[in-house]
Amino acid sequence: MEQQEFKEPTLTVILQPEEETLIIPRHKAKNTARLIEYLGMRPYTALVARNGIPLTPDVPLYPGQTIIVRKVMSSG
């Protein structure tokens, strides 16, 4: 019996405006608030969206999803 390799559940994050793509373990980003924290950003300094729909901090994220994180903080 062949043993299958465990693949950690992940989600794809596209950081904008840099257009940088990250693969993040799902356990580090179970919702949008934890994702922002994991990315080292402060709350409300980025817009998080899935399929073009903005997400609130409590929305759960699931493996296989592609999430866009757009920095919206004013620089001056």
Buried (B, 14 or more C-beta within 10 A) or exposed (E): EEEEEEEEEBBBBBBBEEEEEBEBEBEEBBBBBBBBBBBEBEEEEBBBBBEEEEBEBEBEBEEEBEBBBEBEEEEE
